[in-house]
Amino acid sequence: MEQFHGAVIEKTIRNSGVSISEVARRVGVSRRSMYYWFEQPSLQVSTIVKIGRALNYDFSVHFPNLLDSCHVIPAARKKQDDESLILWKTKYISLLEKYNDLLCSVQAERVHEIQKTA
């Protein structure tokens, strides 16, 4: 028996921690359209794929006969994106620490100069 598309989509969104408004914004539709889709027994593949991409979620788990591998977000790409995020986060933290050290040394020099003149 085929699953009710709208109900599966709604449950997945609610369990994702992403608000319905945010998913609607990412998909490019109104919030009302999202609620309309929740009521539908079947949705177009393109709609399911858009929502899946907005959530970074593979709906082929729920609809294996409807979605094939070309519609889902490849796991390797997600892993690569995660690794890239970690790399940039590490670089950012390193630069912040260097900047903080520089500010501390400049401040120490100013305090030393003020003490000399006093």
N, C-alpha and C positions, 0 to 999 in steps of 0.2 A: 504494500500500500504506500503510495506516494505521500510524503509529508506536506502539510499545509505550509507553503512557502512563507507567508506573512508572519505566522506564529513563530517559526524557526528564526527568522530574521529579528523579530522583536526580542525574543528570549536571548539571542546572542548579543544584541546591542545592550540590553539591560545588564547582562552578566559581564560585559566588557569593561565597565567603569567609565566609558565615554558617554557623555550625555547625548540624547536624541538630537538636540539642537546642534551640537558639534558635528555629529554624523551628517545631518542634513546640510550643514554648511560645507563640509568636505565633499559631499556628493554634488552639491550645487542645486539643491531643491529646498522647498519650504518645509518647515516642521510638520505642517499639516499633511504634506505629501507622504512623509514618513509614516504618519498614523494611518493614512489611506492604504499604504502598502502593507502595513501590519494586518489589515483586514482581508487581504486578497488570498484566495486559495492557491493561486499560481502567479508568478512574476516572470518577466522577461529575463533571460540569462544575462543580458547587459546590465540590468538593474541589480541583480544579485552580485555580479562581478564588481560593479561600482561600490556597492556597500562593503563588500569584502575587502576591496583595496583601501577604502576609507578606514576600516578597522584593522587592516593588516591581518585578515582572517581568511582561512581557507574553507569556503562553504562546500567544497566538493565532498567533505566528510558527511554532510547532511544530504547532499544531492548528487551522489556519484553518477547516476544515469544522465543527469542534466549538465554537469560541468565536467570537462576533461582537464588534463594537465596544462593545456595552453591557456586556460582561464584563471588559474590560480597563481598566487605570488610564489615564485620559486624560493624554497627554503635557503638555498645557497646565497641568493641575493640578500635576503633578510640578515643572514649571518654576516655577510660582507658589510652591510649597512651598520650593524651593531659594532663590528670591529673598527670601522671608520669613526663611529661616534666615540668610542673609547680612546682612540688615538687623538682626536681633536680635543677631547676633554682633558687628557693628560698634558697635551701641549699648552692648553689654556691655563691649567693650574700651575704649570712650571713657569710660564710667563708672569702670572700673578705673583708668585713667590719672589721672582727676580725683581719685579717692580716694587714690591713691599720692602725688600732688602735695600734697594736704591733709595727709597724714601727715608728709611731709617738712618742710612749713612749720611744723607744730606741734612737731615734734622740734627744728627749728632754733631756734624761740622758747624752748623749754625750756632748751636748751644756753646760749643767750644770757642767760637769767635766772639760771642757775646761775653763769655767769662773772661776772655783776654782783655777786652776793652773796658771792662768794669773795674 
